[in-house]
Amino acid sequence: MIKTFDCVEMKHKAGRKIAKKLSHMTMTQQLKYWQGRHKNLMALKEKLSKAHK
């Protein structure tokens, strides 16, 4: 079987990208970043939940 998609590599690549982005931020800026990401995720979850019903 030939893999055309490696989900572990995709996760590692995304982690490296986020780590690079956060490395230049203060702790306060990082907290705001994660709070914003959480807010966006919860909004998406709610939207998908409503669409599924």
Secondary structure as the mmCIF struct_conf table of DSSP 4:
data_model
#
loop_
_struct_conf.conf_type_id
_struct_conf.id
_struct_conf.beg_label_comp_id
_struct_conf.beg_label_asym_id
_struct_conf.beg_label_seq_id
_struct_conf.end_label_comp_id
_struct_conf.end_label_asym_id
_struct_conf.end_label_seq_id
BEND BEND1 THR A 4 THR A 4
HELX_RH_AL_P HELX_RH_AL_P1 CYS A 7 SER A 23
TURN_TY1_P TURN_TY1_P1 HIS A 24 HIS A 24
BEND BEND2 MET A 25 MET A 25
HELX_RH_AL_P HELX_RH_AL_P2 MET A 27 HIS A 52
#
